Structures are given as structure tokens and as C-alpha cells.
Amino acid sequence: MSPTYKRWYDHDPLLLEVIELLRNYQTELHAQAEIFLAKIEEKVSKEKIEKFYQKAKAINANNRWYDKDPVISRTVELLRIVPPEAQKICAENFIRTLKEMGIEYESPNKNV
């Protein structure tokens, strides 16, 4: 029997870590989220991302922790809809970039 997850990011400890980092350090990680979005826009297009975001934005938006900042909100929404393989790659790149930037933190997932 496969485990049941409550949230879309619970299936991957590294993805969970990135989401928790974004939640706890929104201001500090805003620039990193902007870089992530710029890279996605290079591959897709800003217009398509905006169109997707407007469709994906929940009716009760502004109730979620990440809806207070449009950059963080778009980042989380894009992470939510990409396939699990892409989520993993994005999470790995995000963590690697934080380390390269000299941002140190204690990982809650010691085995990651």
C-alpha cells in the first residue's frame, strides 16, 4: 500500500525542504526565486507563465502563506505543477545554489 500524502510536496524530502525554506526565508530567498522564474521564462515564455498562473491561482488565494509575494507564489505554483522528476531537479538546483551563495542553514532532512 502506498503512503498517502497530505500536501503535494510531501512525497520528496528535498522538495519539502525547499518549500519550508521558501516559507521561512521568503525575504532572503526572493532573489533566488526570481532567478528560478527567469530560467523558466527562458524556456517557456513570460506570457505563458502568466497565463498559467492566472488559471492556477486558487479562488481563495491570499489565504496561503506564499500568496503574499507574487514571486514566491509563482515559484511555488510552478513547482507544484511540474512532473516529480522536474520537481526533484529544481529542488536539487535550489539547494546547490543556496550553498554556492554562501547561505548556510541546518537541513531538517539529515539524510538528504
Buried (B, 14 or more C-beta within 10 A) or exposed (E): EEEEEEEBBEBBBBBBBBBBBBEEBBEBBBEBBBEBBEEBBEEEEEEEBEEBBEEBBEEEEEEEBBBEBEBBBBBBBBBBEEEEEEBBEBBBBBBEEBEEEEBEBEEEEEEE
